[in-house]
Amino acid sequence: MTDLIAGISDNNVIGYNNDLPWRGFVPRDLPHFKEQTKDHDLIMGKITWLSIGSKPLPGRYCIIVSTTLDQVEDENYIIVPTFEYAYHIAKQRRKDISIIGGSRLWKEAIESNCIDRLLITRIHGEFTGDAYFPIDIASEDKYYCVYKTKWKEISPNFSCTFELWLKKITYP
Ligand SMILES: NC(=O)c1ccc[n+]([C@@H]2O[C@H](COP(=O)([O-])OP(=O)(O)OC[C@H]3O[C@@H](n4cnc5c(N)ncnc54)[C@H](OP(=O)(O)O)[C@@H]3O)[C@@H](O)[C@H]2O)c1
């Protein structure tokens, strides 16, 4: 199974200054991320990798896509130059995969039709950003929303909605 997991503000922001604009204000977000990516292999872009301190997250093999970082291969992570290569490695490892950002990787993953589920946290608010979610999921006609729940009581400073989207199955 291949997941895309993202937090997106009402104005489509995902990041600012190599960080999450709402860091510290959505207490449930980190435990949710850890739970949903537990035992998965993670695919991410260079800036996302730098934003987590260039260290693999515990228990999760990381595949980083970058054309400018040295192509390192470690027992806990690997750096490769293309999304295609990253996804090929992840498939060979036969674990569930989470594509955790950023923008260009998500776009490429959606275009290649490899995403089975999208786990989206909508952060209700407008934020200054320099990185944005690349598509309007609802207008893509590839996925349908099967679950939606408010996180209001857990995030008193912001209200959030968690959405689970699944790939539409097309029959011949
Ligand atoms: N809200 C969320 O859920 C979420 C999730 C993740 C990150 N973020 C935030 O979003 C920001 C980072 O996202 P971003 O979109 O700006 O950057 P990013 O995808 O993390 O990193 C971009 C870099 O990764 C490499 N890359 C990405 N896709 C590639 C591809 N298909 N082929 C080759 N190289 C590729 C390139 O590095 P080279 O220049 O080395 O080739 C590119 O410059 C940060 O602020 C972070 O905190 C938010």
The ligand as a Gaussian input file, in Angstrom:
#p B3LYP/6-31G(d) Opt

LIG

0 1
 N        2.447000      20.014000       5.702000
 C        3.032000      18.864000       5.442000
 O        2.423000      17.777000       5.510000
 C        4.472000      18.847000       5.033000
 C        5.113000      17.662000       4.660000
 C        6.433000      17.728000       4.240000
 C        7.097000      18.941000       4.215000
 N        6.448000      20.051000       4.608000
 C        7.088000      21.372000       4.540000
 O        7.161000      21.704000       3.154000
 C        8.426000      22.287000       2.865000
 C        9.249000      21.323000       2.007000
 O        8.539000      20.947000       0.857000
 P        9.015000      21.418000      -0.594000
 O        7.961000      21.025000      -1.557000
 O        9.413000      22.841000      -0.516000
 O       10.370000      20.612000      -0.811000
 P       10.796000      19.057000      -0.832000
 O        9.989000      18.287000      -1.811000
 O       10.899000      18.515000       0.536000
 O       12.266000      19.233000      -1.385000
 C       12.472000      19.778000      -2.677000
 C       13.784000      19.275000      -3.178000
 O       13.777000      17.842000      -3.173000
 C       14.313000      17.360000      -4.396000
 N       13.220000      16.776000      -5.171000
 C       11.911000      16.792000      -4.876000
 N       11.216000      16.119000      -5.808000
 C       12.117000      15.678000      -6.709000
 C       12.015000      14.906000      -7.890000
 N       10.841000      14.437000      -8.309000
 N       13.142000      14.632000      -8.571000
 C       14.344000      15.084000      -8.131000
 N       14.499000      15.820000      -7.001000
 C       13.396000      16.110000      -6.313000
 C       14.934000      18.558000      -5.073000
 O       16.224000      18.653000      -4.465000
 P       17.538000      18.967000      -5.345000
 O       17.473000      20.437000      -5.581000
 O       18.645000      18.513000      -4.481000
 O       17.404000      18.155000      -6.594000
 C       14.053000      19.699000      -4.611000
 O       14.700000      20.948000      -4.647000
 C        9.060000      22.555000       4.216000
 O        8.621000      23.813000       4.685000
 C        8.496000      21.434000       5.072000
 O        8.512000      21.768000       6.460000
 C        5.161000      20.043000       5.008000

